[in-house]
Amino acid sequence: MTRSRTSVRDLFVLRRHVRAFLDKRTRGGYNRGMKYIELTVHTTSEASELVADVLWDYSEGGVAVSDARDVVALIQGETGVYWDYIDEEVAAPRADVLVKGFFPPERAETSVRAVRERLEEMRSRGGLSFGTLEMTRREIDGDDWIDVWKKHFRPIHIGARVVIVPAWIDYAPSAGEAVVTLDSNMAFGTGEHETTSMCLECLQEHMREGDVVIDVGCGSGILGIAAAKLGAARCYLTDIDPVAVESATHNAAANGVAERTVVAHSNLLDEASVTGDVVLANITGEVLVLLAPSVPKYLKKGGTLILSGIIASRLSLVKEAFAAQRLTLSQERGKGEWYALVYQN
């Protein structure tokens, strides 16, 4: 499993045969034939990412986030992601955001107790509304879950050229489209989440054909693979999670870009001599601050650094950390509670 922001999945439900976007992000995988305990935590949009990260630390079946505000954003065209159908019933406002984690029954009790303790500790710090943190549990069947999910997935168009397509769907690309195919059986990110979609938009605007691209915290490899499909000469992907490394390696091969892609199990690059024309880091604000002194040395003079995964409350901290590296902030982009920053070296 991967905790990278690019390790995300999209969930859909079918209502009156109209596809509606409900659960924007599911991370992880399911073992066919296995039962799971589904834990649902009621929280707020502002705290949903932090709650998801806590659930992710204990879940073996993935994490999903269901936020009605995402449906509203799609209807209003705020996400840069386009769908053909929206069920109007689903767009009705809902106060709570539902974050779901999935646990093997034999470990559910211990995991749920640990999740509760960590969330209460985080809420006690103050500074962010976590909502009620009410929890409910039920048993679900993994086969039903993944089959329904796969049935209602559709390709995602991001920016001018990138299209994210699940591996089980036949898709005929239009001229100039860069199609990234992702396998459902590996940890992966689809690109719908604001942080990933902003990275992909910025990548399309700033990368040139023949560039060398580095993706720090690659997750599924979606960003590096997209860069290769857009014409990058070489892409270096790193992640601290071995499953993310496996997933990115698998997806790079499936997309036919393995020869131009290097995937490393590390915080950054083991080979310090590698530098990129474009460096991508879609992680979290706190981790970006820690990496700030290290990241610029991997960026070529005149190169572009694209940062994302930054919640609004951490934006100023990230800006301060990278301003200290004498990089020039050229663009700030926001979607919902999330921000991406583009720097020039």
C-alpha positions in Angstrom: 0.0 0.0 0.0 1.1 3.5 -0.6 0.4 6.7 1.4 1.4 9.0 -1.5 -1.1 11.5 -2.6 -1.0 9.9 -6.0 -2.0 6.6 -4.6 -5.8 7.2 -4.9 -8.8 5.5 -6.4 -12.2 6.8 -7.7 -15.4 5.1 -6.7 -18.7 5.3 -8.5 -22.3 4.3 -7.9 -25.1 3.8 -10.4 -28.4 5.5 -9.7 -31.3 5.3 -12.3 -28.6 4.3 -14.8 -26.9 7.7 -14.4 -23.2 7.7 -13.3 -22.5 9.9 -10.3 -19.3 10.7 -8.7 -19.4 9.8 -5.0 -16.2 8.5 -3.4 -13.3 10.4 -4.9 -10.4 8.5 -3.5 -9.8 4.9 -2.8 -6.3 3.6 -2.1 -5.2 0.0 -1.8 -6.5 -3.3 -3.1 -8.9 -6.1 -2.3 -8.3 -9.8 -2.1 -11.0 -11.6 -3.9 -13.2 -13.9 -1.8 -12.3 -12.1 1.4 -14.6 -10.4 3.9 -13.7 -6.9 5.2 -14.9 -4.8 8.1 -15.7 -1.3 6.7 -15.1 1.5 9.2 -16.8 4.8 8.3 -15.6 7.9 10.1 -17.8 11.1 9.9 -15.6 14.2 9.6 -15.2 17.5 7.6 -13.8 18.3 4.2 -10.9 20.2 5.9 -9.9 17.2 8.0 -10.7 14.4 5.5 -7.2 14.0 4.2 -5.7 13.7 7.7 -8.4 11.2 8.7 -7.7 9.2 5.5 -4.0 9.1 6.3 -4.7 7.7 9.8 -7.0 5.0 8.4 -4.4 4.2 5.7 -1.8 3.4 8.4 -4.0 0.5 9.7 -6.1 -0.5 6.7 -5.2 -3.5 4.5 -8.0 -3.1 2.1 -7.8 0.6 1.2 -9.3 3.9 2.1 -12.1 5.9 0.4 -13.3 9.5 0.9 -16.8 10.5 0.0 -17.4 14.2 -0.1 -20.5 15.9 -1.6 -18.5 19.0 -2.2 -16.6 17.2 -4.9 -19.8 16.6 -6.8 -20.6 20.3 -6.6 -17.1 21.2 -7.8 -17.6 18.9 -10.8 -20.9 20.5 -11.7 -19.5 24.0 -11.4 -16.4 23.0 -13.4 -13.9 23.8 -10.7 -11.8 20.6 -10.9 -10.5 20.5 -14.4 -11.8 16.9 -14.6 -14.7 16.2 -16.9 -17.6 13.6 -16.7 -20.5 13.0 -19.0 -23.2 12.3 -16.3 -24.0 13.7 -12.8 -26.9 12.4 -10.7 -28.6 15.4 -9.3 -29.6 13.6 -6.2 -26.0 13.0 -5.3 -25.2 16.7 -5.6 -27.4 17.6 -2.7 -25.3 19.2 0.1 -24.3 16.9 3.0 -22.6 18.2 6.1 -20.4 15.2 6.8 -17.5 13.8 4.8 -17.4 10.0 5.1 -13.9 8.4 5.2 -13.9 4.7 5.0 -11.2 2.2 5.9 -11.3 -1.6 5.2 -9.8 -4.1 7.7 -9.5 -7.9 7.9 -12.1 -9.1 10.5 -9.4 -10.7 12.7 -7.5 -7.4 13.1 -10.4 -4.9 13.0 -11.0 -4.4 16.7 -7.4 -3.6 17.4 -7.1 -1.3 14.3 -10.3 0.6 15.0 -9.2 1.2 18.6 -5.9 2.6 17.4 -7.6 4.8 14.8 -9.9 6.2 17.4 -7.0 7.1 19.7 -5.0 8.8 17.0 -7.9 10.8 15.7 -8.9 12.0 19.2 -5.3 13.0 19.8 -5.1 15.0 16.6 -8.4 16.7 17.4 -7.1 17.7 20.8 -4.4 19.7 19.3 -6.9 22.2 17.9 -6.6 24.4 14.9 -8.8 22.3 12.6 -12.4 21.2 12.7 -12.6 17.4 12.7 -16.4 17.2 13.0 -18.1 14.5 15.1 -15.6 11.7 14.3 -18.6 9.3 14.7 -17.7 5.8 13.7 -19.8 3.0 12.3 -18.9 -0.5 11.2 -20.2 -3.2 8.9 -19.0 -6.4 7.1 -18.7 -6.3 3.3 -17.6 -8.7 0.6 -14.5 -7.8 -1.3 -15.6 -9.4 -4.5 -18.8 -7.3 -4.6 -16.9 -4.2 -3.8 -14.3 -4.4 -6.5 -16.7 -5.7 -9.2 -19.1 -2.8 -8.6 -16.2 -0.3 -8.5 -14.7 -1.5 -11.8 -18.1 -1.6 -13.5 -18.7 2.1 -13.1 -15.2 3.6 -13.6 -14.7 5.8 -16.6 -11.7 7.6 -18.2 -10.7 10.9 -16.7 -9.6 13.8 -18.8 -7.2 16.2 -17.1 -5.9 19.4 -18.7 -5.5 19.6 -22.5 -4.0 16.2 -23.2 -3.8 13.7 -20.3 -6.4 11.0 -20.1 -6.3 8.4 -17.2 -7.9 5.1 -18.3 -8.4 2.0 -16.2 -6.7 -1.1 -17.7 -10.0 -3.0 -18.3 -11.6 -0.3 -20.5 -10.9 -0.1 -24.2 -10.3 3.6 -25.0 -9.7 5.1 -28.5 -7.6 8.3 -27.9 -8.1 11.4 -29.9 -5.2 13.0 -31.7 -2.6 14.4 -29.3 -4.0 12.8 -26.2 -1.5 11.2 -23.7 -3.3 8.1 -22.3 -2.1 6.7 -19.0 -3.4 3.2 -18.3 -3.6 2.1 -14.7 -4.2 -1.4 -13.3 -6.8 -1.8 -10.6 -5.0 -4.6 -8.9 -2.1 -2.4 -7.7 -2.0 0.6 -5.4 -2.6 3.6 -7.7 -3.8 7.1 -8.2 -6.3 8.1 -10.9 -5.6 11.8 -10.9 -9.0 13.0 -9.9 -8.0 14.3 -6.5 -7.2 18.0 -6.6 -3.6 17.6 -5.7 -2.9 15.2 -8.5 -5.0 16.9 -11.1 -3.2 20.2 -10.4 0.2 18.5 -10.8 -0.9 17.0 -14.1 -2.2 20.4 -15.3 1.1 22.2 -14.3 3.1 19.4 -15.9 1.4 19.9 -19.2 2.0 23.6 -19.0 5.7 23.6 -18.1 7.2 20.4 -19.4 8.9 20.3 -22.8 9.5 17.4 -25.1 12.9 15.8 -24.3 12.9 17.0 -20.6 14.2 14.9 -17.7 11.5 14.6 -15.1 11.8 13.5 -11.4 8.7 12.5 -9.4 9.3 12.4 -5.6 6.7 10.3 -3.8 5.5 8.7 -7.0 2.8 6.4 -5.7 1.3 4.7 -8.7 3.7 6.5 -11.0 0.9 8.4 -12.6 2.8 11.7 -12.8 6.1 10.2 -14.2 4.2 8.0 -16.6 2.2 11.0 -17.8 5.4 12.9 -18.3 6.9 10.0 -20.4 3.7 9.9 -22.5 4.0 13.7 -23.0 7.5 13.3 -24.4 9.9 13.3 -21.5 13.2 11.8 -22.5 13.8 10.2 -19.0 11.6 9.9 -15.9 13.0 9.1 -12.4 10.3 8.1 -9.8 10.9 7.6 -6.1 8.8 6.4 -3.2 9.5 5.2 0.4 6.8 2.5 0.1 7.8 -0.7 -1.6 4.3 -1.4 -2.8 4.2 2.0 -4.5 7.5 1.1 -6.2 6.1 -2.2 -7.3 2.9 -0.4 -8.6 4.8 2.3 -10.4 7.1 -0.3 -12.0 4.1 -2.4 -13.1 2.3 0.6 -14.5 5.3 2.0 -16.4 5.7 -1.4 -18.1 2.0 -1.6 -18.8 2.1 1.8 -20.5 5.2 0.9 -22.6 7.4 3.6 -21.0 9.6 1.3 -18.9 12.7 2.0 -21.0 12.5 5.7 -20.2 11.5 5.2 -16.6 13.6 4.5 -13.5 11.7 3.7 -10.2 13.7 3.8 -7.0 12.8 2.8 -3.4 14.0 5.9 -1.6 13.1 9.4 -0.2 14.7 11.1 -3.2 17.4 9.7 -5.5 20.2 7.4 -4.5 22.3 8.8 -7.4 22.8 12.5 -6.5 24.2 13.3 -9.9 20.7 13.0 -11.5 19.0 16.3 -12.1 15.7 17.2 -13.7 14.3 19.8 -16.0 11.1 19.3 -14.0 10.8 18.0 -10.5 7.4 17.0 -9.1 6.6 16.4 -5.4 2.9 15.7 -4.6 3.1 14.7 -1.0 1.9 16.7 2.1 2.9 20.2 3.3 4.7 18.9 6.3 6.9 16.5 4.3 7.6 19.1 1.6 8.9 21.4 4.4 11.3 18.7 5.5 12.4 18.0 1.9 12.9 21.7 1.0 16.6 21.8 1.6 17.2 18.6 -0.5 14.8 19.0 -3.5 16.4 22.0 -5.2 19.8 20.2 -5.8 18.0 17.8 -8.1 16.6 20.7 -10.2 18.6 22.0 -13.2 19.3 25.7 -13.6 16.2 27.2 -15.3 14.2 24.1 -14.3 10.7 23.9 -12.9 9.7 22.6 -9.5 6.0 21.6 -9.1 4.7 21.1 -5.5 1.3 19.8 -4.5 -0.5 18.1 -1.7 -0.6 21.3 0.3 -3.6 22.0 2.4 -4.5 25.7 2.9 -3.4 25.8 6.5 0.1 24.7 5.5 0.6 26.9 2.5 2.5 29.7 4.2 4.9 27.1 5.8 5.7 25.5 2.4 6.2 28.9 0.8 8.6 30.0 3.5 10.6 26.8 3.3 11.1 27.0 -0.4 11.7 30.8 -0.5 14.7 30.0 1.8 16.1 27.9 -1.1 16.2 31.0 -3.3 13.7 29.6 -5.8 11.3 31.9 -7.6 7.5 31.3 -7.1 6.0 31.7 -10.6 2.5 30.2 -10.0 0.1 29.4 -7.2 -2.9 27.3 -8.0 -5.8 26.3 -5.7 -8.7 23.8 -5.8 -10.9 23.6 -2.8 -8.7 23.3 0.3 -5.7 22.3 -1.7 -2.8 24.2 -3.4 -0.1 23.6 -5.9 3.0 25.8 -6.2 5.3 26.2 -9.2 8.9 27.4 -8.7 11.6 28.3 -11.2 15.3 27.7 -10.4 
